[in-house]
């Protein structure tokens, strides 16, 4: 089972690398250097880009220099690096259009958690469903995942005018 999940992760990573290489998706990777993490996000639906929002949230002190964000604009992955070359997604935030939100909630109930609804954009998060990646035992992964709800509770987003 763990091998299957690792293969799926590698396939997803490869697909993302191909898309980035083709210019289809730009990913901005930033080390987390402070407990206050901020950036911009907005949904993308087909060729339509939704309104941009400035977001912020607060992470625990021990996540500083141990995590990075990978932001595609509509999806922000918070990845554990351990201060080294590891890259394990702990949770992912997404900005969704109302249509995307209702499609995902109907398709994957209980996987996506609502964070905040703006008039035109829904912000949700989810935790990837694999438990052991090279360099991060299941117990360590779970300890990081257990902190996610308290991090999410600090989330704020405001429209960029």
PyMOL commands that place a pseudoatom at each C-alpha (Angstrom):
pseudoatom trace, name=CA, resn=UNK, resi=1, chain=A, elem=C, hetatm=0, pos=[0.000, 0.000, 0.000]
pseudoatom trace, name=CA, resn=UNK, resi=2, chain=A, elem=C, hetatm=0, pos=[2.780, 2.464, 0.895]
pseudoatom trace, name=CA, resn=UNK, resi=3, chain=A, elem=C, hetatm=0, pos=[4.491, 1.625, -2.409]
pseudoatom trace, name=CA, resn=UNK, resi=4, chain=A, elem=C, hetatm=0, pos=[1.298, 2.423, -4.323]
pseudoatom trace, name=CA, resn=UNK, resi=5, chain=A, elem=C, hetatm=0, pos=[0.972, 5.760, -2.543]
pseudoatom trace, name=CA, resn=UNK, resi=6, chain=A, elem=C, hetatm=0, pos=[4.622, 6.576, -3.226]
pseudoatom trace, name=CA, resn=UNK, resi=7, chain=A, elem=C, hetatm=0, pos=[4.127, 5.771, -6.924]
pseudoatom trace, name=CA, resn=UNK, resi=8, chain=A, elem=C, hetatm=0, pos=[1.073, 8.035, -7.013]
pseudoatom trace, name=CA, resn=UNK, resi=9, chain=A, elem=C, hetatm=0, pos=[3.057, 10.829, -5.355]
pseudoatom trace, name=CA, resn=UNK, resi=10, chain=A, elem=C, hetatm=0, pos=[5.914, 10.400, -7.824]
pseudoatom trace, name=CA, resn=UNK, resi=11, chain=A, elem=C, hetatm=0, pos=[3.504, 10.371, -10.780]
pseudoatom trace, name=CA, resn=UNK, resi=12, chain=A, elem=C, hetatm=0, pos=[1.792, 13.527, -9.512]
pseudoatom trace, name=CA, resn=UNK, resi=13, chain=A, elem=C, hetatm=0, pos=[5.155, 15.220, -8.990]
pseudoatom trace, name=CA, resn=UNK, resi=14, chain=A, elem=C, hetatm=0, pos=[6.268, 14.216, -12.479]
pseudoatom trace, name=CA, resn=UNK, resi=15, chain=A, elem=C, hetatm=0, pos=[3.063, 15.555, -14.012]
pseudoatom trace, name=CA, resn=UNK, resi=16, chain=A, elem=C, hetatm=0, pos=[3.473, 18.846, -12.164]
pseudoatom trace, name=CA, resn=UNK, resi=17, chain=A, elem=C, hetatm=0, pos=[7.105, 19.055, -13.323]
pseudoatom trace, name=CA, resn=UNK, resi=18, chain=A, elem=C, hetatm=0, pos=[6.033, 18.501, -16.936]
pseudoatom trace, name=CA, resn=UNK, resi=19, chain=A, elem=C, hetatm=0, pos=[3.327, 21.157, -16.653]
pseudoatom trace, name=CA, resn=UNK, resi=20, chain=A, elem=C, hetatm=0, pos=[5.754, 23.615, -15.082]
pseudoatom trace, name=CA, resn=UNK, resi=21, chain=A, elem=C, hetatm=0, pos=[8.342, 22.820, -17.747]
pseudoatom trace, name=CA, resn=UNK, resi=22, chain=A, elem=C, hetatm=0, pos=[5.779, 23.504, -20.458]
pseudoatom trace, name=CA, resn=UNK, resi=23, chain=A, elem=C, hetatm=0, pos=[4.863, 26.813, -18.876]
pseudoatom trace, name=CA, resn=UNK, resi=24, chain=A, elem=C, hetatm=0, pos=[1.325, 25.641, -18.080]
pseudoatom trace, name=CA, resn=UNK, resi=25, chain=A, elem=C, hetatm=0, pos=[1.719, 26.113, -14.330]
pseudoatom trace, name=CA, resn=UNK, resi=26, chain=A, elem=C, hetatm=0, pos=[4.059, 28.490, -12.548]
pseudoatom trace, name=CA, resn=UNK, resi=27, chain=A, elem=C, hetatm=0, pos=[5.041, 27.516, -9.032]
pseudoatom trace, name=CA, resn=UNK, resi=28, chain=A, elem=C, hetatm=0, pos=[6.513, 30.043, -6.640]
pseudoatom trace, name=CA, resn=UNK, resi=29, chain=A, elem=C, hetatm=0, pos=[8.468, 28.229, -3.927]
pseudoatom trace, name=CA, resn=UNK, resi=30, chain=A, elem=C, hetatm=0, pos=[9.327, 30.197, -0.788]
pseudoatom trace, name=CA, resn=UNK, resi=31, chain=A, elem=C, hetatm=0, pos=[11.006, 29.108, 2.410]
pseudoatom trace, name=CA, resn=UNK, resi=32, chain=A, elem=C, hetatm=0, pos=[9.022, 29.887, 5.554]
pseudoatom trace, name=CA, resn=UNK, resi=33, chain=A, elem=C, hetatm=0, pos=[11.319, 32.298, 7.401]
pseudoatom trace, name=CA, resn=UNK, resi=34, chain=A, elem=C, hetatm=0, pos=[8.827, 33.765, 9.878]
pseudoatom trace, name=CA, resn=UNK, resi=35, chain=A, elem=C, hetatm=0, pos=[5.787, 32.569, 11.788]
pseudoatom trace, name=CA, resn=UNK, resi=36, chain=A, elem=C, hetatm=0, pos=[3.611, 34.940, 9.729]
pseudoatom trace, name=CA, resn=UNK, resi=37, chain=A, elem=C, hetatm=0, pos=[3.184, 33.484, 6.247]
pseudoatom trace, name=CA, resn=UNK, resi=38, chain=A, elem=C, hetatm=0, pos=[1.556, 35.615, 3.571]
pseudoatom trace, name=CA, resn=UNK, resi=39, chain=A, elem=C, hetatm=0, pos=[0.990, 35.540, -0.163]
pseudoatom trace, name=CA, resn=UNK, resi=40, chain=A, elem=C, hetatm=0, pos=[-1.638, 35.893, -2.851]
pseudoatom trace, name=CA, resn=UNK, resi=41, chain=A, elem=C, hetatm=0, pos=[-4.201, 33.419, -4.126]
pseudoatom trace, name=CA, resn=UNK, resi=42, chain=A, elem=C, hetatm=0, pos=[-7.197, 33.331, -6.412]
pseudoatom trace, name=CA, resn=UNK, resi=43, chain=A, elem=C, hetatm=0, pos=[-9.076, 30.643, -8.247]
pseudoatom trace, name=CA, resn=UNK, resi=44, chain=A, elem=C, hetatm=0, pos=[-8.477, 29.627, -11.842]
pseudoatom trace, name=CA, resn=UNK, resi=45, chain=A, elem=C, hetatm=0, pos=[-11.350, 27.993, -13.685]
pseudoatom trace, name=CA, resn=UNK, resi=46, chain=A, elem=C, hetatm=0, pos=[-10.475, 27.050, -17.237]
pseudoatom trace, name=CA, resn=UNK, resi=47, chain=A, elem=C, hetatm=0, pos=[-9.112, 30.242, -18.774]
pseudoatom trace, name=CA, resn=UNK, resi=48, chain=A, elem=C, hetatm=0, pos=[-10.860, 32.460, -16.218]
pseudoatom trace, name=CA, resn=UNK, resi=49, chain=A, elem=C, hetatm=0, pos=[-8.855, 33.864, -13.327]
pseudoatom trace, name=CA, resn=UNK, resi=50, chain=A, elem=C, hetatm=0, pos=[-10.824, 34.845, -10.266]
pseudoatom trace, name=CA, resn=UNK, resi=51, chain=A, elem=C, hetatm=0, pos=[-10.128, 37.869, -8.091]
pseudoatom trace, name=CA, resn=UNK, resi=52, chain=A, elem=C, hetatm=0, pos=[-6.817, 37.944, -6.246]
pseudoatom trace, name=CA, resn=UNK, resi=53, chain=A, elem=C, hetatm=0, pos=[-6.696, 37.820, -2.455]
pseudoatom trace, name=CA, resn=UNK, resi=54, chain=A, elem=C, hetatm=0, pos=[-3.879, 38.602, -0.054]
pseudoatom trace, name=CA, resn=UNK, resi=55, chain=A, elem=C, hetatm=0, pos=[-3.784, 35.848, 2.541]
pseudoatom trace, name=CA, resn=UNK, resi=56, chain=A, elem=C, hetatm=0, pos=[-1.927, 35.333, 5.776]
pseudoatom trace, name=CA, resn=UNK, resi=57, chain=A, elem=C, hetatm=0, pos=[-1.709, 32.728, 8.487]
pseudoatom trace, name=CA, resn=UNK, resi=58, chain=A, elem=C, hetatm=0, pos=[0.502, 31.973, 11.435]
pseudoatom trace, name=CA, resn=UNK, resi=59, chain=A, elem=C, hetatm=0, pos=[2.581, 28.814, 11.749]
pseudoatom trace, name=CA, resn=UNK, resi=60, chain=A, elem=C, hetatm=0, pos=[4.318, 27.461, 14.871]
pseudoatom trace, name=CA, resn=UNK, resi=61, chain=A, elem=C, hetatm=0, pos=[7.824, 28.701, 15.593]
pseudoatom trace, name=CA, resn=UNK, resi=62, chain=A, elem=C, hetatm=0, pos=[9.282, 25.222, 15.001]
pseudoatom trace, name=CA, resn=UNK, resi=63, chain=A, elem=C, hetatm=0, pos=[7.954, 25.304, 11.398]
pseudoatom trace, name=CA, resn=UNK, resi=64, chain=A, elem=C, hetatm=0, pos=[10.227, 28.271, 10.583]
pseudoatom trace, name=CA, resn=UNK, resi=65, chain=A, elem=C, hetatm=0, pos=[13.134, 27.161, 8.354]
pseudoatom trace, name=CA, resn=UNK, resi=66, chain=A, elem=C, hetatm=0, pos=[11.611, 23.638, 8.330]
pseudoatom trace, name=CA, resn=UNK, resi=67, chain=A, elem=C, hetatm=0, pos=[8.837, 24.339, 5.789]
pseudoatom trace, name=CA, resn=UNK, resi=68, chain=A, elem=C, hetatm=0, pos=[8.329, 25.974, 2.432]
pseudoatom trace, name=CA, resn=UNK, resi=69, chain=A, elem=C, hetatm=0, pos=[5.290, 26.998, 0.442]
pseudoatom trace, name=CA, resn=UNK, resi=70, chain=A, elem=C, hetatm=0, pos=[4.718, 26.068, -3.188]
pseudoatom trace, name=CA, resn=UNK, resi=71, chain=A, elem=C, hetatm=0, pos=[2.164, 28.510, -4.613]
pseudoatom trace, name=CA, resn=UNK, resi=72, chain=A, elem=C, hetatm=0, pos=[0.570, 28.045, -8.052]
pseudoatom trace, name=CA, resn=UNK, resi=73, chain=A, elem=C, hetatm=0, pos=[-1.781, 30.969, -7.479]
pseudoatom trace, name=CA, resn=UNK, resi=74, chain=A, elem=C, hetatm=0, pos=[-4.834, 28.834, -6.805]
pseudoatom trace, name=CA, resn=UNK, resi=75, chain=A, elem=C, hetatm=0, pos=[-3.120, 26.170, -4.668]
pseudoatom trace, name=CA, resn=UNK, resi=76, chain=A, elem=C, hetatm=0, pos=[-0.620, 26.660, -1.859]
pseudoatom trace, name=CA, resn=UNK, resi=77, chain=A, elem=C, hetatm=0, pos=[1.119, 23.577, -0.543]
pseudoatom trace, name=CA, resn=UNK, resi=78, chain=A, elem=C, hetatm=0, pos=[2.818, 23.735, 2.844]
pseudoatom trace, name=CA, resn=UNK, resi=79, chain=A, elem=C, hetatm=0, pos=[5.720, 21.309, 2.552]
pseudoatom trace, name=CA, resn=UNK, resi=80, chain=A, elem=C, hetatm=0, pos=[7.933, 19.972, 5.304]
pseudoatom trace, name=CA, resn=UNK, resi=81, chain=A, elem=C, hetatm=0, pos=[11.571, 20.183, 4.254]
pseudoatom trace, name=CA, resn=UNK, resi=82, chain=A, elem=C, hetatm=0, pos=[13.224, 19.429, 7.578]
pseudoatom trace, name=CA, resn=UNK, resi=83, chain=A, elem=C, hetatm=0, pos=[15.716, 22.151, 6.674]
pseudoatom trace, name=CA, resn=UNK, resi=84, chain=A, elem=C, hetatm=0, pos=[17.120, 19.807, 4.032]
pseudoatom trace, name=CA, resn=UNK, resi=85, chain=A, elem=C, hetatm=0, pos=[16.076, 18.317, 0.711]
pseudoatom trace, name=CA, resn=UNK, resi=86, chain=A, elem=C, hetatm=0, pos=[12.932, 16.583, 1.997]
pseudoatom trace, name=CA, resn=UNK, resi=87, chain=A, elem=C, hetatm=0, pos=[9.681, 17.799, 0.463]
pseudoatom trace, name=CA, resn=UNK, resi=88, chain=A, elem=C, hetatm=0, pos=[6.585, 16.355, 2.121]
pseudoatom trace, name=CA, resn=UNK, resi=89, chain=A, elem=C, hetatm=0, pos=[3.253, 18.175, 1.692]
pseudoatom trace, name=CA, resn=UNK, resi=90, chain=A, elem=C, hetatm=0, pos=[1.583, 18.472, 5.100]
pseudoatom trace, name=CA, resn=UNK, resi=91, chain=A, elem=C, hetatm=0, pos=[-1.474, 20.433, 3.979]
pseudoatom trace, name=CA, resn=UNK, resi=92, chain=A, elem=C, hetatm=0, pos=[-2.721, 22.250, 0.900]
pseudoatom trace, name=CA, resn=UNK, resi=93, chain=A, elem=C, hetatm=0, pos=[-4.850, 25.409, 0.693]
pseudoatom trace, name=CA, resn=UNK, resi=94, chain=A, elem=C, hetatm=0, pos=[-6.949, 26.033, -2.417]
pseudoatom trace, name=CA, resn=UNK, resi=95, chain=A, elem=C, hetatm=0, pos=[-8.879, 29.014, -3.733]
pseudoatom trace, name=CA, resn=UNK, resi=96, chain=A, elem=C, hetatm=0, pos=[-11.985, 27.807, -5.566]
pseudoatom trace, name=CA, resn=UNK, resi=97, chain=A, elem=C, hetatm=0, pos=[-14.749, 29.402, -7.586]
pseudoatom trace, name=CA, resn=UNK, resi=98, chain=A, elem=C, hetatm=0, pos=[-18.269, 28.699, -6.278]
pseudoatom trace, name=CA, resn=UNK, resi=99, chain=A, elem=C, hetatm=0, pos=[-18.727, 26.115, -9.051]
pseudoatom trace, name=CA, resn=UNK, resi=100, chain=A, elem=C, hetatm=0, pos=[-15.422, 24.376, -8.219]
pseudoatom trace, name=CA, resn=UNK, resi=101, chain=A, elem=C, hetatm=0, pos=[-16.281, 24.392, -4.533]
pseudoatom trace, name=CA, resn=UNK, resi=102, chain=A, elem=C, hetatm=0, pos=[-19.598, 22.618, -5.018]
pseudoatom trace, name=CA, resn=UNK, resi=103, chain=A, elem=C, hetatm=0, pos=[-18.055, 20.119, -7.451]
pseudoatom trace, name=CA, resn=UNK, resi=104, chain=A, elem=C, hetatm=0, pos=[-15.334, 19.201, -4.965]
pseudoatom trace, name=CA, resn=UNK, resi=105, chain=A, elem=C, hetatm=0, pos=[-17.627, 19.031, -1.969]
pseudoatom trace, name=CA, resn=UNK, resi=106, chain=A, elem=C, hetatm=0, pos=[-19.969, 16.694, -3.816]
pseudoatom trace, name=CA, resn=UNK, resi=107, chain=A, elem=C, hetatm=0, pos=[-17.176, 14.546, -5.242]
pseudoatom trace, name=CA, resn=UNK, resi=108, chain=A, elem=C, hetatm=0, pos=[-14.968, 14.241, -2.185]
pseudoatom trace, name=CA, resn=UNK, resi=109, chain=A, elem=C, hetatm=0, pos=[-17.060, 14.847, 0.943]
pseudoatom trace, name=CA, resn=UNK, resi=110, chain=A, elem=C, hetatm=0, pos=[-15.006, 14.945, 4.105]
pseudoatom trace, name=CA, resn=UNK, resi=111, chain=A, elem=C, hetatm=0, pos=[-11.658, 15.433, 2.354]
pseudoatom trace, name=CA, resn=UNK, resi=112, chain=A, elem=C, hetatm=0, pos=[-11.830, 19.195, 1.844]
pseudoatom trace, name=CA, resn=UNK, resi=113, chain=A, elem=C, hetatm=0, pos=[-12.427, 21.478, 4.805]
pseudoatom trace, name=CA, resn=UNK, resi=114, chain=A, elem=C, hetatm=0, pos=[-13.898, 24.917, 4.379]
pseudoatom trace, name=CA, resn=UNK, resi=115, chain=A, elem=C, hetatm=0, pos=[-11.754, 27.735, 5.756]
pseudoatom trace, name=CA, resn=UNK, resi=116, chain=A, elem=C, hetatm=0, pos=[-13.540, 30.915, 4.692]
pseudoatom trace, name=CA, resn=UNK, resi=117, chain=A, elem=C, hetatm=0, pos=[-16.096, 31.954, 2.084]
pseudoatom trace, name=CA, resn=UNK, resi=118, chain=A, elem=C, hetatm=0, pos=[-15.754, 35.277, 0.330]
pseudoatom trace, name=CA, resn=UNK, resi=119, chain=A, elem=C, hetatm=0, pos=[-18.454, 36.529, -2.049]
pseudoatom trace, name=CA, resn=UNK, resi=120, chain=A, elem=C, hetatm=0, pos=[-16.698, 35.059, -5.086]
pseudoatom trace, name=CA, resn=UNK, resi=121, chain=A, elem=C, hetatm=0, pos=[-14.060, 32.686, -3.734]
pseudoatom trace, name=CA, resn=UNK, resi=122, chain=A, elem=C, hetatm=0, pos=[-13.995, 29.756, -1.341]
pseudoatom trace, name=CA, resn=UNK, resi=123, chain=A, elem=C, hetatm=0, pos=[-10.825, 28.871, 0.530]
pseudoatom trace, name=CA, resn=UNK, resi=124, chain=A, elem=C, hetatm=0, pos=[-10.486, 25.229, 1.535]
pseudoatom trace, name=CA, resn=UNK, resi=125, chain=A, elem=C, hetatm=0, pos=[-7.711, 22.982, 2.773]
pseudoatom trace, name=CA, resn=UNK, resi=126, chain=A, elem=C, hetatm=0, pos=[-6.961, 19.299, 2.808]
pseudoatom trace, name=CA, resn=UNK, resi=127, chain=A, elem=C, hetatm=0, pos=[-4.315, 16.982, 4.166]
pseudoatom trace, name=CA, resn=UNK, resi=128, chain=A, elem=C, hetatm=0, pos=[-2.728, 14.500, 1.725]
pseudoatom trace, name=CA, resn=UNK, resi=129, chain=A, elem=C, hetatm=0, pos=[-3.596, 10.894, 2.524]
pseudoatom trace, name=CA, resn=UNK, resi=130, chain=A, elem=C, hetatm=0, pos=[-0.200, 9.187, 2.554]
pseudoatom trace, name=CA, resn=UNK, resi=131, chain=A, elem=C, hetatm=0, pos=[1.562, 8.501, 5.807]
pseudoatom trace, name=CA, resn=UNK, resi=132, chain=A, elem=C, hetatm=0, pos=[5.198, 7.643, 5.296]
pseudoatom trace, name=CA, resn=UNK, resi=133, chain=A, elem=C, hetatm=0, pos=[7.577, 9.268, 2.887]
pseudoatom trace, name=CA, resn=UNK, resi=134, chain=A, elem=C, hetatm=0, pos=[11.312, 8.753, 2.866]
pseudoatom trace, name=CA, resn=UNK, resi=135, chain=A, elem=C, hetatm=0, pos=[12.767, 10.662, 5.784]
pseudoatom trace, name=CA, resn=UNK, resi=136, chain=A, elem=C, hetatm=0, pos=[9.475, 11.290, 7.613]
pseudoatom trace, name=CA, resn=UNK, resi=137, chain=A, elem=C, hetatm=0, pos=[8.040, 8.447, 9.702]
pseudoatom trace, name=CA, resn=UNK, resi=138, chain=A, elem=C, hetatm=0, pos=[4.270, 8.156, 10.109]
pseudoatom trace, name=CA, resn=UNK, resi=139, chain=A, elem=C, hetatm=0, pos=[4.317, 9.388, 13.728]
pseudoatom trace, name=CA, resn=UNK, resi=140, chain=A, elem=C, hetatm=0, pos=[6.247, 12.533, 12.791]
pseudoatom trace, name=CA, resn=UNK, resi=141, chain=A, elem=C, hetatm=0, pos=[3.926, 13.150, 9.854]
pseudoatom trace, name=CA, resn=UNK, resi=142, chain=A, elem=C, hetatm=0, pos=[0.877, 12.766, 12.094]
pseudoatom trace, name=CA, resn=UNK, resi=143, chain=A, elem=C, hetatm=0, pos=[2.326, 15.148, 14.687]
pseudoatom trace, name=CA, resn=UNK, resi=144, chain=A, elem=C, hetatm=0, pos=[2.657, 17.822, 11.983]
pseudoatom trace, name=CA, resn=UNK, resi=145, chain=A, elem=C, hetatm=0, pos=[-0.849, 17.105, 10.651]
pseudoatom trace, name=CA, resn=UNK, resi=146, chain=A, elem=C, hetatm=0, pos=[-2.314, 17.415, 14.164]
pseudoatom trace, name=CA, resn=UNK, resi=147, chain=A, elem=C, hetatm=0, pos=[-1.166, 21.059, 14.284]
pseudoatom trace, name=CA, resn=UNK, resi=148, chain=A, elem=C, hetatm=0, pos=[-2.850, 22.001, 10.987]
pseudoatom trace, name=CA, resn=UNK, resi=149, chain=A, elem=C, hetatm=0, pos=[-6.290, 22.968, 12.413]
pseudoatom trace, name=CA, resn=UNK, resi=150, chain=A, elem=C, hetatm=0, pos=[-4.683, 25.510, 14.763]
pseudoatom trace, name=CA, resn=UNK, resi=151, chain=A, elem=C, hetatm=0, pos=[-2.690, 26.945, 11.834]
pseudoatom trace, name=CA, resn=UNK, resi=152, chain=A, elem=C, hetatm=0, pos=[-5.845, 27.125, 9.691]
pseudoatom trace, name=CA, resn=UNK, resi=153, chain=A, elem=C, hetatm=0, pos=[-7.688, 28.985, 12.472]
pseudoatom trace, name=CA, resn=UNK, resi=154, chain=A, elem=C, hetatm=0, pos=[-5.317, 31.941, 11.898]
pseudoatom trace, name=CA, resn=UNK, resi=155, chain=A, elem=C, hetatm=0, pos=[-6.080, 32.193, 8.151]
pseudoatom trace, name=CA, resn=UNK, resi=156, chain=A, elem=C, hetatm=0, pos=[-7.228, 35.556, 6.807]
pseudoatom trace, name=CA, resn=UNK, resi=157, chain=A, elem=C, hetatm=0, pos=[-7.822, 36.724, 3.244]
pseudoatom trace, name=CA, resn=UNK, resi=158, chain=A, elem=C, hetatm=0, pos=[-8.612, 40.180, 1.861]
pseudoatom trace, name=CA, resn=UNK, resi=159, chain=A, elem=C, hetatm=0, pos=[-9.297, 41.172, -1.745]
pseudoatom trace, name=CA, resn=UNK, resi=160, chain=A, elem=C, hetatm=0, pos=[-6.472, 42.902, -3.593]
pseudoatom trace, name=CA, resn=UNK, resi=161, chain=A, elem=C, hetatm=0, pos=[-7.844, 46.037, -5.187]
for i in range(1, 161): cmd.bond("trace and resi %d" % i, "trace and resi %d" % (i + 1))
show_as sticks, trace
zoom trace
